Amino acid sequence: MASDVEHICKAAAQLGEGPLWDWREECLWWIDILGQSLRRFDPVSRTSTPYDVGRLIGTVVVRESGGLVLACADGFQAFDPETQSLQSLGDPEADLPDNRFNDGKCDPRGRLWAGTMSMQEKPGQGTLYSLEPAGDIRRRLSGVTVSNGIVWTADESTMYFIDSPTRRIDAFDYDAASGELSNRRCAIEVPAELGIPDGMAIDAAGMLWVGMWGGWHVVTFDPRTGREVSRLRVPTANVTACAFGGPDLQDLYITTARVGLSPDELRGQPLAGDLFRVRTEAPGVRSTMYSG
């Protein structure tokens, strides 16, 4: 229900995305892709500190050795929030200037997975990569259009992945030791009336929580049955992603976007691009740090 959702940060992000709970510092990292901004939200002071990184960012993760790793338009970058310095970790698509990285996460073994997409969203121009702990970059899945939500099951046997225009959540058999994917199949067909599936989180029971672009909701699905479990209404249409946080991992943080909304729609959605939070009954899963 809409009354369950708390508006916690005014940001007016063009394309708010990539929420990640940093359990080490007890804060939330998130990004405005088009605003080229990384943001740190402190739930105690309820303030969001922006970092202008001067490039399109698609993903932020915490690094085990300190600092953060970003997946940007120009590849993987190590970022130190204290000095605001960047260090390139490699760009697998330096020859594709019209592509950029979009959503991603670390798998349970500390690899960073992130996928690319055409800035014009040309079909099949993106690739899903993994940045290995040793620093090498591996191509994992080609022919992707808009690489989005990605999560793993607690037993590390299955990976779920969203290529948004397909309106599907696909499952892969996952080899945790090697990161190899196999046996791709459709776990969930997302009905058009729900919107377009975007970013995704997984809870401790294995349910998938999916932000719905153009759909006004975070929708929860059971991937074992393919059925919808519940809907959480958000007071703006473009719901982009969600992440579990807080000391007990029962605070669901939700990012949203303003891009694509007409002036009339923006007047009717004054909170578009802001950050929201809701308490959930089900706890989430603690995020994994990049181990490289």
Order of alpha helices (4+ residues) and beta strands (2+ residues): beta-beta-beta-beta-beta-beta-beta-beta-beta-beta-beta-beta-beta-beta-beta-beta-beta-beta-beta-beta-beta-beta-beta-alpha-beta
